[in-house]
Amino acid sequence: MAEAHEVLWRRRPAHDAAPAEWAAFHRRSAEVYAAAAKVDVPNRQEASQYAVFAIRRAREIEHRLNPDGDDE
C-alpha cells in the first residue's frame, strides 16, 4: 500500500489541472489500488476501499463535466 500511495502521489496532477485530468488520475488510482488489493493481502480491505473511493471521485468529476451523460 505504501508503494501505491507513493507512486500515485508523484503522479498527481497540479492542483489547478483540468477536471478531465483529475478524473483520469482517479481512474488510474482505482486501477492501482485494485491491483494492490490482489497482491497485498494484509492491506486488501484498505486498498479495496481506496479503489472504490477513487472510482467514485472520477465518476463525480465526469458527471460534472457531462451531467446529461451524453457520449459526444
Secondary structure as the mmCIF struct_conf table of DSSP 4:
data_model
#
loop_
_struct_conf.conf_type_id
_struct_conf.id
_struct_conf.beg_label_comp_id
_struct_conf.beg_label_asym_id
_struct_conf.beg_label_seq_id
_struct_conf.end_label_comp_id
_struct_conf.end_label_asym_id
_struct_conf.end_label_seq_id
HELX_RH_AL_P HELX_RH_AL_P1 ALA A 2 ARG A 10
TURN_TY1_P TURN_TY1_P1 ARG A 11 ARG A 11
HELX_LH_PP_P HELX_LH_PP_P1 ARG A 12 ALA A 14
TURN_TY1_P TURN_TY1_P2 HIS A 15 ASP A 16
HELX_RH_AL_P HELX_RH_AL_P2 PRO A 19 VAL A 39
HELX_RH_3T_P HELX_RH_3T_P1 VAL A 41 ASN A 43
HELX_RH_AL_P HELX_RH_AL_P3 ARG A 44 LEU A 65
TURN_TY1_P TURN_TY1_P3 PRO A 67 ASP A 68
#
